[in-house]
């Protein structure tokens, strides 16, 4: 498990992790750390990552999760100088990252057919599978760190920044 040094963990910051498909180049991951006012503290993104058809066949139905977590997510979370109190993603396949990091991870989703979830500012929030023990921590951190904040909005910023960077590079 990747541990974030306690000396750089900040109880008032939240990390957002999202991914954008850039055909035909691959998947780009973006990580945005925001403060209690939702202002950026750090931003990191990867170059497009593409795996071949052989890897897709060998990984089977675990391919996307392995790509998003093991390759892109871990690389992004090693870069920041500051560690958040909470990670939030909009990608269900990225929730497996929770088993690799020592931070609670929340999934924001449109689905309401989940074993455990709660509504907050128009978003459905849930834990990573097998980490239901994070429920109360996630609820507490969201309610105290993000009062009345649109939880999905920083995800939109990540996607826009990645698309902007790709257009500028073209």
Buried (B, 14 or more C-beta within 10 A) or exposed (E): EEEBEEEEBBEBBBBBBBBBEBEEEBBBBBBBBBBBEBEEBBBBBBEBBBBEEEEEEEBEEEBBBBBBBBBBBBBBBEEBEBBBBBBBBBBBBBBBBBEBBEBBBBBBBEEEEBEEBBEBBEBBBBBBBEBEEBBEBBBEBBEEBBEEBBBBEBBEBBBEBBEEBBEEEE
